[in-house]
């Protein structure tokens, strides 16, 4: 059995917490999700999964964009 140092569990908890926060219309869900994305990237490095790394780097920047645009007027 491979050892991931608990990174997988931390990533899961951060991701679920972020979804909860975003569901409650909290901007901090984006920050929490970026923490989760970082953990998923670390897990991708540990497992050698380029797909996991690439997807979560993209997700991280999408969450950064969401955080920065939160509350901006669309006009």
C-alpha positions as MATLAB code, in Angstrom:
seq = 'XXXXXXXXXXXXXXXXXXXXXXXXXXXXXXXXXXXXXXXXXXXXXXXXXXXXXXXXXXXXXXXXXXXXXXXXXXX';
ca = [
       0.000    0.000    0.000;
       1.379    3.396   -1.007;
       1.966    6.097    1.588;
       0.550    9.498    0.718;
       1.236   11.059    4.136;
      -2.440   11.916    4.625;
      -2.400   14.383    1.732;
      -5.332   12.557    0.136;
      -7.461   12.946    3.274;
      -6.559   16.617    3.703;
      -7.411   17.251    0.042;
     -10.788   15.561    0.456;
     -11.657   17.473    3.643;
     -10.638   20.820    2.129;
     -12.618   20.142   -1.050;
     -15.781   19.151    0.825;
     -15.451   22.112    3.185;
     -15.021   24.444    0.211;
     -18.161   23.107   -1.455;
     -20.058   23.669    1.798;
     -18.738   27.238    2.111;
     -19.555   28.086   -1.503;
     -23.025   26.625   -1.027;
     -23.460   29.070    1.846;
     -22.335   31.916   -0.441;
     -19.024   32.430    1.335;
     -16.138   33.811   -0.690;
     -13.727   31.863    1.533;
     -14.855   28.688   -0.202;
     -12.608   29.672   -3.096;
      -9.584   30.006   -0.815;
     -10.355   26.685    0.850;
     -10.745   25.050   -2.552;
      -7.360   26.436   -3.638;
      -5.863   24.714   -0.603;
      -7.579   21.514   -1.698;
      -6.313   21.969   -5.249;
      -2.780   22.363   -3.923;
      -3.128   19.118   -1.991;
      -4.461   17.344   -5.076;
      -1.446   18.621   -7.037;
       0.851   17.266   -4.318;
      -0.953   13.928   -4.488;
      -0.563   13.949   -8.263;
       3.168   14.445   -7.818;
       3.352   11.611   -5.272;
       1.454    9.254   -7.590;
       2.961   10.472  -10.854;
      -0.440   11.407  -12.273;
       0.011   14.180  -14.823;
      -3.742   14.401  -15.375;
      -4.398   15.050  -11.689;
      -1.686   17.698  -11.620;
      -2.841   19.463  -14.798;
      -6.526   19.476  -13.861;
      -5.932   20.869  -10.400;
      -3.552   23.580  -11.578;
      -6.331   24.746  -13.924;
      -8.931   24.448  -11.122;
      -6.685   26.450   -8.799;
      -6.548   29.357  -11.245;
     -10.307   29.142  -11.850;
     -10.867   29.378   -8.096;
      -8.474   32.330   -7.886;
     -10.493   34.033  -10.620;
     -13.737   33.305   -8.739;
     -12.289   34.764   -5.555;
     -11.085   37.921   -7.294;
     -14.356   38.460   -9.176;
     -16.574   37.827   -6.132;
     -18.889   40.784   -5.617;
     -17.746   42.718   -8.679;
     -20.470   44.497  -10.568;
     -21.166   42.826  -13.926;
     -21.882   46.120  -15.698;
];
